[in-house]
């Protein structure tokens, strides 16, 4: 492997925080520390937490901040090596077979015996299973980047346990073994981010190879900074009130708590509707942007006015 170059954005924990902020991602000391350690210790980061709190966005923002190519592998049940690691270019292999068939006579026509024919065939360069016929998928593509890359293995908990086993060599040694070719090692180890929504428990072998990072729902101040970064046109008054309402809503007895991404979507919705302050009627009409289950919408809709009053009171204390 090449010696690790250290981009300015990764020189310190503070530099990572600033670099992510420049791309609209509001980090925390825990997040920036995990990225700093991952890069300098050559360790993947397993990021766990509820859906929509910025796990995937972390990897995407990191790639933009570093000007690294992003290789994203979206996991699902039944995912195998042909979609994740590599696949053979069967069309080109078939064409090569046809060409070989046409040229085989020219190759052995001057041989005087079967043994001599076999010797000539043995010296023929066989490229059927060679790098020229290999189609890299996200994992191999990330490791072949000469200047470094960010590898996002998204929602690893949706894949099968068998797929976890495929990852162990990559996550520990940054290499892939292809039976027909041999071992391919990373030119520069990619910065690996795995995300999990805790759909299932991951294996201990996978966890041992990773640093652990949990991203939960943000505190009000950070959520306001996130919305401000993503919805620059929102007024200060509406911003504080909206975040206060979302924070209150997360304390309700609902199944699916509104995520950061849904807060941002709701903020964009209210700006699009030219809202300057929270209004119970408008909140009722746009609850479907913030909440995604009908049972949750019904639960909150029953006392929207009370929640708005409480949110306005919370906002007044902030101001």
C-alpha positions in Angstrom: 0.0 0.0 0.0 1.1 3.6 -0.6 1.9 5.7 2.4 -1.3 7.5 3.6 -1.4 11.1 2.3 -3.0 13.4 4.8 -5.3 15.9 3.2 -5.6 19.2 5.1 -9.3 18.3 5.9 -8.1 15.3 7.8 -5.2 16.9 9.6 -7.1 17.3 12.9 -10.5 16.7 14.5 -11.3 20.4 14.2 -10.3 20.4 10.5 -12.7 17.6 9.8 -15.5 19.5 11.6 -14.8 22.5 9.4 -14.6 20.5 6.2 -17.9 18.8 6.8 -19.5 22.1 7.7 -18.4 23.6 4.4 -20.4 20.8 2.7 -23.5 21.5 4.8 -22.9 18.6 7.3 -23.0 19.8 11.0 -20.7 17.4 12.8 -20.2 16.7 16.5 -17.0 16.0 18.4 -17.8 12.3 18.5 -18.4 12.1 14.7 -15.3 14.1 13.8 -13.2 12.0 16.2 -14.4 8.8 14.7 -13.5 10.0 11.2 -10.1 11.2 12.3 -9.3 7.8 13.9 -10.7 5.8 11.0 -8.4 7.6 8.5 -5.2 7.5 10.6 -5.8 4.0 12.0 -7.0 2.6 8.7 -10.2 1.3 10.4 -13.7 1.2 9.0 -16.4 3.0 11.0 -19.7 1.3 11.7 -22.3 4.0 12.1 -25.5 3.0 13.9 -28.6 4.9 14.7 -32.2 5.5 13.6 -33.0 6.0 10.0 -32.7 9.6 8.7 -30.2 11.0 11.3 -27.4 11.6 8.7 -25.5 8.3 8.6 -25.4 8.0 4.8 -25.1 11.8 4.4 -21.9 11.6 6.5 -20.2 9.5 3.9 -21.5 11.6 1.0 -20.4 14.9 2.7 -17.0 13.4 3.6 -16.4 12.5 -0.1 -17.3 16.0 -1.2 -15.2 17.6 1.6 -12.1 15.5 0.6 -12.8 15.6 -3.2 -12.6 11.8 -3.1 -14.7 9.5 -5.4 -17.6 7.9 -3.5 -18.2 4.2 -4.1 -21.7 3.3 -2.6 -22.9 -0.2 -2.1 -26.6 -0.4 -1.1 -27.1 -3.6 0.8 -30.2 -5.8 0.6 -31.2 -9.4 1.3 -29.5 -11.7 -1.2 -26.7 -9.4 -2.1 -23.7 -11.4 -3.4 -20.1 -10.9 -4.6 -21.2 -10.4 -8.3 -23.0 -7.2 -7.3 -20.6 -6.1 -4.5 -17.1 -7.2 -5.5 -16.7 -8.1 -9.2 -18.3 -9.7 -12.2 -16.8 -11.3 -15.3 -17.5 -9.6 -18.6 -19.3 -12.6 -20.2 -19.9 -10.9 -23.5 -16.2 -10.2 -24.0 -15.3 -13.7 -22.8 -17.6 -15.2 -25.4 -16.1 -13.0 -28.2 -12.6 -14.1 -27.0 -13.7 -17.7 -27.2 -14.8 -17.3 -30.8 -11.6 -15.6 -31.8 -9.6 -18.3 -30.1 -11.5 -21.0 -31.9 -10.7 -19.3 -35.3 -7.0 -19.0 -34.5 -6.4 -22.4 -32.8 -5.7 -24.0 -36.2 -3.0 -21.5 -37.1 -1.4 -22.1 -33.7 -0.9 -25.8 -34.0 -0.9 -26.5 -37.7 2.9 -27.0 -37.9 3.0 -29.3 -34.9 4.2 -32.8 -35.9 2.7 -34.6 -32.8 0.0 -34.4 -30.2 2.7 -33.7 -27.6 4.0 -30.8 -29.6 0.5 -29.4 -30.1 -0.1 -29.5 -26.4 3.2 -27.7 -25.7 2.2 -24.9 -28.1 -1.2 -24.6 -26.5 0.5 -24.5 -23.0 2.6 -21.6 -24.1 -0.4 -19.7 -25.4 -1.3 -16.7 -23.3 -4.7 -17.5 -21.7 -6.5 -14.3 -20.7 -10.0 -15.7 -20.4 -9.9 -15.2 -16.6 -7.7 -12.2 -16.4 -8.0 -8.6 -15.3 -9.0 -7.5 -18.8 -12.2 -9.4 -18.5 -13.1 -8.3 -14.9 -15.8 -5.8 -14.2 -15.2 -4.1 -10.8 -18.2 -3.5 -8.6 -18.2 -0.9 -5.8 -15.9 -2.7 -3.3 -13.2 -3.4 -5.8 -13.6 -0.1 -7.5 -13.0 1.8 -4.3 -9.8 -0.1 -3.6 -8.4 0.6 -7.1 -8.5 4.4 -6.7 -4.9 5.6 -6.7 -5.7 8.8 -4.8 -8.0 7.4 -2.1 -11.8 7.1 -1.9 -14.8 6.9 0.4 -16.5 3.5 0.4 -20.1 3.6 1.7 -21.6 0.2 2.6 -25.1 1.4 3.3 -27.6 -0.5 5.5 -25.3 -3.5 6.1 -27.9 -4.9 8.5 -30.2 -5.6 5.5 -27.7 -8.0 4.0 -27.3 -11.7 4.9 -24.8 -13.0 7.4 -23.0 -14.7 4.4 -22.3 -11.3 2.9 -20.8 -10.2 6.2 -18.2 -13.0 5.8 -17.3 -11.7 2.3 -16.4 -8.3 3.9 -14.0 -9.5 6.5 -11.0 -9.7 4.3 -11.7 -6.3 2.9 -12.3 -4.6 6.2 -9.2 -6.0 7.9 -6.6 -6.1 5.1 -8.1 -3.9 2.4 -7.7 -6.7 -0.2 -9.9 -9.0 -2.3 -9.0 -12.5 -3.3 -10.2 -13.5 -6.7 -9.7 -17.3 -7.2 -8.8 -17.0 -10.9 -6.5 -14.1 -10.5 -5.2 -14.0 -6.9 -5.2 -11.2 -4.3 -5.8 -7.6 -5.3 -4.7 -5.1 -2.6 -5.8 -1.5 -2.3 -3.4 1.1 -3.8 -4.6 3.5 -1.0 -7.0 2.1 1.7 -10.4 3.6 1.2 -12.1 5.5 4.0 -14.9 2.9 4.8 -18.3 3.9 6.3 -20.8 1.2 7.1 -24.3 2.2 8.2 -26.9 0.2 10.1 -30.4 0.9 11.2 -30.3 -2.1 13.6 -32.7 -4.2 11.6 -30.7 -7.2 12.8 -27.8 -7.8 15.1 -24.4 -7.8 13.2 -21.8 -10.4 13.8 -19.0 -10.0 16.3 -16.3 -10.6 13.6 -17.6 -7.6 11.6 -17.9 -5.4 14.7 -14.3 -6.3 15.8 -12.9 -4.8 12.6 -14.7 -1.5 12.9 -14.8 1.6 15.1 -18.2 2.2 16.5 -20.2 5.4 16.1 -23.8 6.0 17.2 -25.7 9.0 15.7 -29.0 9.7 17.4 -31.5 12.5 17.2 -29.8 15.9 17.6 -30.3 18.4 20.4 -32.2 21.5 19.5 -29.2 23.8 18.8 -27.5 21.3 16.4 -30.8 20.6 14.7 -31.3 24.3 14.1 -27.8 24.5 12.6 -28.5 21.6 10.3 -31.8 23.1 9.1 -30.1 26.5 8.6 -27.4 24.8 6.5 -29.9 22.9 4.3 -32.6 25.5 4.1 -30.8 28.9 3.9 -34.0 30.8 3.1 -35.8 30.0 6.4 -36.4 32.9 8.8 -34.8 32.8 12.2 -38.2 32.9 13.9 -39.7 30.0 12.0 -36.5 28.0 12.3 -36.5 28.1 16.2 -40.3 27.4 16.3 -40.1 24.6 13.8 -37.3 22.8 15.6 -39.0 23.3 19.0 -42.2 21.6 17.5 -40.2 18.7 16.1 -38.4 18.2 19.5 -41.8 18.2 21.2 -43.2 15.7 18.7 -40.4 13.3 19.4 -41.7 13.0 23.0 -45.1 11.9 21.7 -46.3 8.3 21.8 -45.7 7.6 18.1 -44.0 4.7 16.3 -41.8 6.5 13.9 -40.1 9.6 15.3 -39.4 12.3 12.8 -35.8 12.2 11.6 -33.5 15.0 10.7 -34.2 14.5 7.0 -37.9 14.9 7.7 -37.3 18.1 9.7 -35.4 19.5 6.7 -38.2 18.5 4.3 -40.8 20.1 6.6 -38.7 23.3 6.8 -38.5 23.4 3.0 -42.3 22.8 2.8 -43.1 25.7 5.1 -40.7 28.0 3.3 -42.3 27.0 0.0 -45.7 27.9 1.5 -44.4 31.3 2.6 -44.8 30.6 6.3 -43.1 33.1 8.7 -44.3 31.5 11.9 -45.9 28.2 13.0 -49.6 28.2 12.5 -51.8 25.3 13.8 -53.8 25.1 10.6 -50.7 24.9 8.4 -49.1 22.4 10.7 -52.2 20.2 10.4 -52.1 20.4 6.6 -48.4 19.5 6.4 -48.1 16.8 9.1 -47.7 14.2 6.3 -44.3 15.7 5.5 -43.0 15.3 9.0 -44.8 12.0 10.0 -45.0 9.0 7.7 -47.5 6.7 9.5 -51.2 7.4 9.5 -51.4 6.3 13.2 -48.7 8.7 14.1 -50.4 11.6 12.2 -53.7 10.8 13.9 -52.0 10.8 17.3 -50.3 14.1 16.9 -53.2 15.8 15.0 -55.4 15.5 18.0 -53.4 18.1 20.0 -51.5 20.1 17.4 -52.7 23.4 18.9 -51.2 22.4 22.3 -47.9 21.4 20.7 -47.7 24.6 18.7 -48.3 26.7 21.9 -45.6 24.7 23.7 -43.2 25.0 20.8 -43.8 28.8 20.6 -43.1 29.0 24.4 -39.8 27.0 23.9 -38.8 29.2 21.0 -39.4 32.4 23.0 -37.0 31.1 25.6 -34.3 30.6 23.0 -34.8 34.0 21.5 
